Amino acid sequence: MMRINILFMSIIVLYPPAAESFIYDDLEPFRGRIIEKINIVRRNVFDSEMQNDPPFYYRWANSLHIITRENVVRRELLFGIGDSLDIQQVIETERNLRAAGFIGEIDIGVIPASDSGIELIVTTTDLWTTKVEIYLDVAGGNYTTGLAFTEANLLGLGKYIQALGQIGNDQDGYAAYYIDNRLLGSRLALSFAHVNFTYSRGISLSLARPQYSLAVPFGAGMALEATEERPRLFSGGEEFFRYHQEKRIIIAGATYTFGRNQRLSINGAYNLDKTDYAVELQGHPLNSMIPPDETISYPTVGVSIASIKYDIARFVDAAGNPEDLSLGGALKFTFGRSDVPFGADYIANYQAASARFLLCPRNGVYVGGSDKVIWWSRSGQAERIRHQSELSFYYKPAAMHLLAIHGLADFAWRQKPTYQVILGGGNGLRGYSYHELAGNRLALGNIEYRFYTPITILTVRLGAAAFFDIGNVWRRSQDIDPGELKSGVGLGLRFGLTKSSTARVVSLDFAKALSKDEFFIGFGTASPFNLKNFDLND
């Protein structure tokens, strides 16, 4: 099955997507001309609403928002004075600015500056970057509620901070995050996280120099993580076992790429995963399931090929905001070995194969898929096998309407006794509590019809959704029986935040389980699935 899937997706890579590339009609006549001047025009969040005697709240909101500084916009430009106009660089500059999270609409125009030169006018419109969010998840007698504060453009400098606190009858705690994608004005990206919840706490730190353009061949990075967890095993929504786990993870790697839209990449990395286990529940009869302490230390080498073509969509997973998509396909193979010379006590060969694609066969239709297999082998025996496949079909019958069909399979074999995946609640099977279904093999299907109305209240576009979810999780000792699939049906409201950077859609879902008398209420910004899952740049 793995060979069939990988072969199928390799065909996708070899045949590029049918959708046309961007055509910038106003820039085409100036292709190759020398850029003599670059003018940056920055617009505040509600400048488009600040006409014809606008209400006070737009003026008040604009005055509260610190507009993105000019040097922050200018440093993201992939072109400079003296360069020849490259439309591909214009496209990628716009994508990079939108990906930063605090810029919404972008327009890069051109006017003649001389007989042989041009002036570029870069106009950006800020998004609202301050968010106070309340989220709620209620099902099966369990509840979780939390409050989060996010600022995605701290002091107009492009820095991201978030702090959140959560309470419930299952887990309490807090978390803090910081992201700086241009550390000290350089191309280095720094991220830091600290979490402290009832069953998990730890810190993580990463530093990377990303491939910020298709024309940039080299990228590198490293990540450190130290966590202390109390993993829990569930059956029927109830916890039946818990143990203690401490992990120390180090990852460092680099990539070099040949080509631009048709790409061949070679990558190498070093991975260290040191895990120590301990008893959490003294005298529990299942303590024998706790694995022994383990150190996996291994270098890897990988190769990938990709065909990428950029596109923009609207009213797909957001409410009218430009959504950047990477059409095409990618294949990746990785090999490594954990061995004594690297400090390992788990001696085995590592293999991974993955493929993903996103196509637009015709206007208003998107098809995305991914397939990934990871396994270890020693003494001729494969173990710790995990195979994940995902497929989505999106159809837009009208500009603000969308039919989304989604499928996910996550199967594992020969894992540690404590391995499990869970399904329920906001992670895809609405109508059931979050921990209700647990095991080693997961199957999920979703059908959702979303639409937005022309009604906009204070830049919030109103919409709704109807959905049907079906799926289940089976334990290693169970046969997969389609007759055991659980299902749920529901309705939801969608609030499209057209001026927000930190969340594009707020959902309020009401779901009913069809196999039992249980309801689910979900409120927040998380989505069970979207086309970002098939981003070829990951």
QUIBELWO-V314222 format. One record per residue. N is the residue number from 0. RES is the residue in three letters. PHI is phi in radians with two decimals (* if undefined). PSI is psi as a letter, one per 20 degrees, with the letter a starting at -180 (* if undefined). Layout:
N_RES_PHI_PSI, N_RES_PHI_PSI
//
This chain:
0_MET_*_g, 1_MET_-1.07_g, 2_ARG_-1.12_h, 3_ILE_-1.12_g, 4_ASN_-1.09_g, 5_ILE_-1.14_h, 6_LEU_-1.12_g, 7_PHE_-1.04_g, 8_MET_-1.31_h, 9_SER_-1.17_h, 10_ILE_-1.13_h, 11_ILE_-1.06_g, 12_VAL_-1.16_h, 13_LEU_-1.26_h, 14_TYR_-1.91_o, 15_PRO_-1.17_r, 16_PRO_-1.12_q, 17_ALA_-1.37_h, 18_ALA_-1.10_q, 19_GLU_-1.32_q, 20_SER_-1.20_r, 21_PHE_-1.02_q, 22_ILE_-2.12_o, 23_TYR_-1.71_n, 24_ASP_-1.03_h, 25_ASP_-1.33_i, 26_LEU_-1.69_h, 27_GLU_-0.95_g, 28_PRO_-1.12_i, 29_PHE_-1.86_j, 30_ARG_-0.97_p, 31_GLY_1.51_i, 32_ARG_-1.28_q, 33_ILE_-1.39_p, 34_ILE_-1.43_o, 35_GLU_-1.74_h, 36_LYS_-2.70_q, 37_ILE_-2.23_o, 38_ASN_-1.90_p, 39_ILE_-1.75_p, 40_VAL_-2.01_o, 41_ARG_-1.86_p, 42_ARG_-1.94_q, 43_ASN_-1.33_r, 44_VAL_-0.99_g, 45_PHE_-1.93_k, 46_ASP_-1.07_h, 47_SER_-1.21_h, 48_GLU_-1.58_i, 49_MET_-1.58_l, 50_GLN_-2.34_q, 51_ASN_0.95_l, 52_ASP_0.97_m, 53_PRO_-1.20_q, 54_PRO_-1.05_q, 55_PHE_-1.12_h, 56_TYR_-1.19_h, 57_TYR_-1.22_g, 58_ARG_-1.13_g, 59_TRP_-1.12_g, 60_ALA_-1.14_g, 61_ASN_-1.07_h, 62_SER_-1.23_h, 63_LEU_-1.37_h, 64_HIS_-1.42_p, 65_ILE_-1.55_o, 66_ILE_-1.20_q, 67_THR_-0.97_p, 68_ARG_-1.21_q, 69_GLU_-1.06_h, 70_ASN_-1.16_h, 71_VAL_-1.18_g, 72_VAL_-1.19_g, 73_ARG_-1.11_h, 74_ARG_-1.26_i, 75_GLU_-1.53_i, 76_LEU_-1.22_p, 77_LEU_-1.59_j, 78_PHE_-2.32_q, 79_GLY_-2.50_r, 80_ILE_-1.09_p, 81_GLY_1.72_i, 82_ASP_-1.42_q, 83_SER_-1.43_q, 84_LEU_-1.18_o, 85_ASP_-2.03_o, 86_ILE_-1.14_h, 87_GLN_-1.05_h, 88_GLN_-1.17_h, 89_VAL_-1.10_g, 90_ILE_-1.04_g, 91_GLU_-1.21_h, 92_THR_-1.09_g, 93_GLU_-1.08_g, 94_ARG_-1.10_g, 95_ASN_-1.08_g, 96_LEU_-1.16_g, 97_ARG_-1.17_h, 98_ALA_-1.15_h, 99_ALA_-1.09_h, 100_GLY_1.70_i, 101_PHE_-2.05_j, 102_ILE_-2.02_p, 103_GLY_-1.74_e, 104_GLU_-1.35_p, 105_ILE_-2.36_p, 106_ASP_-2.37_p, 107_ILE_-2.00_o, 108_GLY_-1.88_r, 109_VAL_-2.44_q, 110_ILE_-2.35_q, 111_PRO_-1.12_p, 112_ALA_-1.91_h, 113_SER_-2.82_a, 114_ASP_-1.07_h, 115_SER_-2.09_i, 116_GLY_-2.08_r, 117_ILE_-2.37_r, 118_GLU_-2.03_p, 119_LEU_-1.72_p, 120_ILE_-2.00_o, 121_VAL_-1.75_o, 122_THR_-1.90_p, 123_THR_-2.08_q, 124_THR_-2.08_p, 125_ASP_-1.17_q, 126_LEU_-1.76_q, 127_TRP_-1.28_p, 128_THR_-1.90_i, 129_THR_-1.81_p, 130_LYS_-2.37_p, 131_VAL_-2.00_o, 132_GLU_-2.08_p, 133_ILE_-1.92_p, 134_TYR_-2.16_q, 135_LEU_-2.57_p, 136_ASP_-2.40_o, 137_VAL_-2.23_p, 138_ALA_-2.93_q, 139_GLY_1.00_k, 140_GLY_1.48_i, 141_ASN_-1.77_q, 142_TYR_-2.48_q, 143_THR_-2.42_p, 144_THR_-2.39_q, 145_GLY_-2.65_r, 146_LEU_-2.24_p, 147_ALA_-2.26_p, 148_PHE_-2.04_p, 149_THR_-2.33_p, 150_GLU_-2.29_o, 151_ALA_-1.64_i, 152_ASN_-2.60_m, 153_LEU_-1.03_o, 154_LEU_0.98_k, 155_GLY_1.29_j, 156_LEU_-1.73_i, 157_GLY_1.41_j, 158_LYS_-1.64_q, 159_TYR_-2.02_p, 160_ILE_-2.32_q, 161_GLN_-2.60_q, 162_ALA_-2.38_p, 163_LEU_-2.49_q, 164_GLY_-2.28_q, 165_GLN_-2.46_q, 166_ILE_-2.32_r, 167_GLY_3.06_r, 168_ASN_-1.53_j, 169_ASP_-2.15_g, 170_GLN_-2.69_p, 171_ASP_-2.02_r, 172_GLY_2.67_a, 173_TYR_-2.59_r, 174_ALA_-2.65_q, 175_ALA_-2.45_q, 176_TYR_-2.37_q, 177_TYR_-2.47_p, 178_ILE_-2.32_p, 179_ASP_-2.30_o, 180_ASN_-1.36_i, 181_ARG_-2.38_m, 182_LEU_-1.06_p, 183_LEU_0.91_k, 184_GLY_1.37_j, 185_SER_-1.55_a, 186_ARG_-1.55_j, 187_LEU_-1.40_q, 188_ALA_-2.01_p, 189_LEU_-2.03_p, 190_SER_-2.40_q, 191_PHE_-2.46_q, 192_ALA_-2.46_q, 193_HIS_-2.32_p, 194_VAL_-2.20_q, 195_ASN_-2.61_n, 196_PHE_-2.07_r, 197_THR_-0.96_g, 198_TYR_-1.98_j, 199_SER_-2.80_q, 200_ARG_-2.66_q, 201_GLY_2.85_a, 202_ILE_-2.31_q, 203_SER_-2.48_q, 204_LEU_-2.51_p, 205_SER_-2.41_q, 206_LEU_-2.43_p, 207_ALA_-2.51_q, 208_ARG_-2.02_n, 209_PRO_-1.33_r, 210_GLN_-1.44_n, 211_TYR_-1.40_i, 212_SER_-2.63_q, 213_LEU_-1.09_h, 214_ALA_-1.53_i, 215_VAL_-1.62_o, 216_PRO_-1.39_h, 217_PHE_-1.98_p, 218_GLY_-2.55_q, 219_ALA_-2.69_r, 220_GLY_-3.05_r, 221_MET_-2.59_q, 222_ALA_-2.47_q, 223_LEU_-2.17_q, 224_GLU_-2.56_p, 225_ALA_-2.32_o, 226_THR_-2.31_q, 227_GLU_-2.25_o, 228_GLU_-2.21_r, 229_ARG_-2.17_m, 230_PRO_-1.03_q, 231_ARG_-2.17_p, 232_LEU_-1.85_p, 233_PHE_-2.15_q, 234_SER_-2.61_p, 235_GLY_1.10_k, 236_GLY_1.49_i, 237_GLU_-1.95_p, 238_GLU_-1.23_p, 239_PHE_-2.10_i, 240_PHE_-2.82_q, 241_ARG_-2.62_q, 242_TYR_-2.52_a, 243_HIS_-1.98_q, 244_GLN_-2.54_p, 245_GLU_-2.10_p, 246_LYS_-2.18_q, 247_ARG_-2.24_o, 248_ILE_-2.16_p, 249_ILE_-2.26_p, 250_ILE_-2.33_p, 251_ALA_-2.44_p, 252_GLY_-2.80_r, 253_ALA_-2.58_q, 254_THR_-2.35_p, 255_TYR_-2.22_p, 256_THR_-2.10_p, 257_PHE_-1.89_p, 258_GLY_1.69_r, 259_ARG_-2.03_e, 260_ASN_-1.35_h, 261_GLN_-1.75_o, 262_ARG_-2.18_q, 263_LEU_-2.17_p, 264_SER_-2.10_p, 265_ILE_-2.01_p, 266_ASN_-2.37_q, 267_GLY_-2.37_q, 268_ALA_-2.70_q, 269_TYR_-2.14_p, 270_ASN_-2.26_p, 271_LEU_-2.22_p, 272_ASP_-2.31_o, 273_LYS_-1.85_p, 274_THR_-2.19_p, 275_ASP_-2.01_p, 276_TYR_-2.02_q, 277_ALA_-2.69_r, 278_VAL_-1.30_p, 279_GLU_-1.78_h, 280_LEU_-1.99_o, 281_GLN_-1.08_p, 282_GLY_1.36_j, 283_HIS_-1.23_p, 284_PRO_-1.14_i, 285_LEU_-1.69_j, 286_ASN_-1.07_h, 287_SER_-1.17_i, 288_MET_-1.29_i, 289_ILE_-1.13_p, 290_PRO_-1.21_r, 291_PRO_-1.28_q, 292_ASP_-0.99_q, 293_GLU_-2.63_q, 294_THR_-2.18_o, 295_ILE_-1.91_p, 296_SER_-2.39_o, 297_TYR_-2.75_q, 298_PRO_-1.55_q, 299_THR_-2.31_q, 300_VAL_-2.33_p, 301_GLY_-2.47_r, 302_VAL_-2.41_q, 303_SER_-2.46_q, 304_ILE_-2.19_q, 305_ALA_-2.67_q, 306_SER_-2.17_o, 307_ILE_-2.19_p, 308_LYS_-2.39_p, 309_TYR_-1.47_q, 310_ASP_-2.61_r, 311_ILE_-2.22_p, 312_ALA_-2.21_r, 313_ARG_-2.41_q, 314_PHE_0.96_l, 315_VAL_-1.85_f, 316_ASP_-1.92_j, 317_ALA_-2.39_r, 318_ALA_-1.80_m, 319_GLY_1.66_i, 320_ASN_-1.23_q, 321_PRO_-1.11_p, 322_GLU_-2.05_o, 323_ASP_-1.42_p, 324_LEU_-2.13_q, 325_SER_-1.98_o, 326_LEU_-1.48_q, 327_GLY_2.28_b, 328_GLY_-2.72_r, 329_ALA_-2.62_q, 330_LEU_-2.18_q, 331_LYS_-2.52_p, 332_PHE_-2.25_p, 333_THR_-2.36_p, 334_PHE_-2.36_q, 335_GLY_-2.82_r, 336_ARG_-2.56_p, 337_SER_-1.60_p, 338_ASP_-2.60_r, 339_VAL_-1.02_g, 340_PRO_-1.01_h, 341_PHE_-1.70_j, 342_GLY_1.55_j, 343_ALA_-1.64_q, 344_ASP_-1.99_i, 345_TYR_-1.79_o, 346_ILE_-1.80_o, 347_ALA_-2.91_r, 348_ASN_-1.66_p, 349_TYR_-1.88_p, 350_GLN_-2.42_q, 351_ALA_-2.58_p, 352_ALA_-2.38_p, 353_SER_-2.49_q, 354_ALA_-2.62_q, 355_ARG_-2.66_q, 356_PHE_-2.62_q, 357_LEU_-2.54_o, 358_LEU_-2.12_q, 359_CYS_-2.20_n, 360_PRO_-1.12_h, 361_ARG_-2.74_r, 362_ASN_-1.00_p, 363_GLY_1.50_j, 364_VAL_-2.20_p, 365_TYR_-2.26_p, 366_VAL_-2.23_p, 367_GLY_-2.22_q, 368_GLY_-2.65_q, 369_SER_-2.58_q, 370_ASP_-2.58_p, 371_LYS_-2.47_p, 372_VAL_-2.22_p, 373_ILE_-2.24_p, 374_TRP_-2.72_q, 375_TRP_-1.97_q, 376_SER_-2.44_p, 377_ARG_-2.66_q, 378_SER_0.95_k, 379_GLY_1.28_j, 380_GLN_-2.03_p, 381_ALA_-1.43_q, 382_GLU_-2.62_r, 383_ARG_0.90_l, 384_ILE_-1.53_p, 385_ARG_-2.40_p, 386_HIS_-2.19_o, 387_GLN_-2.08_p, 388_SER_-2.30_q, 389_GLU_-2.48_q, 390_LEU_-2.52_p, 391_SER_-2.33_q, 392_PHE_-2.22_p, 393_TYR_-2.02_p, 394_TYR_-2.32_p, 395_LYS_-1.85_n, 396_PRO_-1.27_h, 397_ALA_-2.59_r, 398_ALA_-0.99_g, 399_MET_-1.93_j, 400_HIS_-2.07_q, 401_LEU_-2.61_p, 402_LEU_-1.85_p, 403_ALA_-2.07_p, 404_ILE_-2.11_p, 405_HIS_-2.38_q, 406_GLY_-2.37_q, 407_LEU_-2.47_p, 408_ALA_-2.26_p, 409_ASP_-2.40_n, 410_PHE_-1.96_q, 411_ALA_-2.37_q, 412_TRP_-2.36_q, 413_ARG_0.93_l, 414_GLN_-1.59_r, 415_LYS_-1.07_q, 416_PRO_-1.01_h, 417_THR_-1.58_j, 418_TYR_-1.21_p, 419_GLN_-2.78_q, 420_VAL_-2.09_q, 421_ILE_-2.20_q, 422_LEU_-2.54_q, 423_GLY_2.47_q, 424_GLY_1.18_b, 425_GLY_-1.30_i, 426_ASN_-1.63_j, 427_GLY_2.42_h, 428_LEU_-2.03_n, 429_ARG_-1.28_q, 430_GLY_1.94_i, 431_TYR_-2.23_q, 432_SER_-1.24_r, 433_TYR_-1.05_g, 434_HIS_-1.73_j, 435_GLU_-1.17_h, 436_LEU_-2.03_p, 437_ALA_-2.51_q, 438_GLY_3.00_b, 439_ASN_-1.94_i, 440_ARG_-2.30_p, 441_LEU_-2.11_p, 442_ALA_-2.32_p, 443_LEU_-2.54_p, 444_GLY_-2.35_q, 445_ASN_-2.35_p, 446_ILE_-2.19_p, 447_GLU_-2.42_p, 448_TYR_-1.94_o, 449_ARG_-2.01_q, 450_PHE_-2.66_q, 451_TYR_-2.07_q, 452_THR_-1.60_r, 453_PRO_-1.25_i, 454_ILE_-1.33_p, 455_THR_-2.23_p, 456_ILE_-2.00_o, 457_LEU_0.90_l, 458_THR_1.22_j, 459_VAL_-1.77_o, 460_ARG_-1.52_p, 461_LEU_-1.55_p, 462_GLY_-2.62_a, 463_ALA_-2.67_r, 464_ALA_-2.64_q, 465_ALA_-2.17_q, 466_PHE_-2.55_q, 467_PHE_-2.37_p, 468_ASP_-2.05_q, 469_ILE_-2.54_p, 470_GLY_3.03_r, 471_ASN_-2.94_r, 472_VAL_-2.27_p, 473_TRP_-2.01_q, 474_ARG_-1.42_r, 475_ARG_-1.04_h, 476_SER_-1.50_i, 477_GLN_-1.83_q, 478_ASP_-1.42_q, 479_ILE_-1.34_o, 480_ASP_-2.10_o, 481_PRO_-1.01_h, 482_GLY_-1.21_i, 483_GLU_-1.67_j, 484_LEU_-1.11_p, 485_LYS_-1.69_q, 486_SER_-2.47_q, 487_GLY_-2.58_q, 488_VAL_-2.35_q, 489_GLY_-2.94_r, 490_LEU_-2.22_q, 491_GLY_-2.58_q, 492_LEU_-1.77_q, 493_ARG_-2.17_p, 494_PHE_-2.00_o, 495_GLY_-1.42_o, 496_LEU_-1.58_n, 497_THR_-1.28_i, 498_LYS_-2.01_j, 499_SER_-1.77_q, 500_SER_-1.67_h, 501_THR_-1.52_i, 502_ALA_-2.74_p, 503_ARG_-1.74_h, 504_VAL_-2.45_p, 505_VAL_-1.83_p, 506_SER_-1.99_q, 507_LEU_-2.23_o, 508_ASP_-1.93_p, 509_PHE_-2.12_o, 510_ALA_-2.23_q, 511_LYS_-2.12_p, 512_ALA_-1.21_p, 513_LEU_-1.56_i, 514_SER_-1.75_i, 515_LYS_-2.81_r, 516_ASP_-1.55_n, 517_GLU_-2.58_q, 518_PHE_-2.11_q, 519_PHE_-2.28_p, 520_ILE_-2.16_p, 521_GLY_-2.21_p, 522_PHE_-2.39_p, 523_GLY_2.85_a, 524_THR_-1.91_i, 525_ALA_-1.32_q, 526_SER_-2.22_p, 527_PRO_-1.08_h, 528_PHE_-2.80_q, 529_ASN_-2.86_r, 530_LEU_-1.25_i, 531_LYS_-1.08_h, 532_ASN_-1.09_i, 533_PHE_-1.94_k, 534_ASP_-1.10_p, 535_LEU_-1.31_i, 536_ASN_-1.47_i, 537_ASP_-1.31_*
//
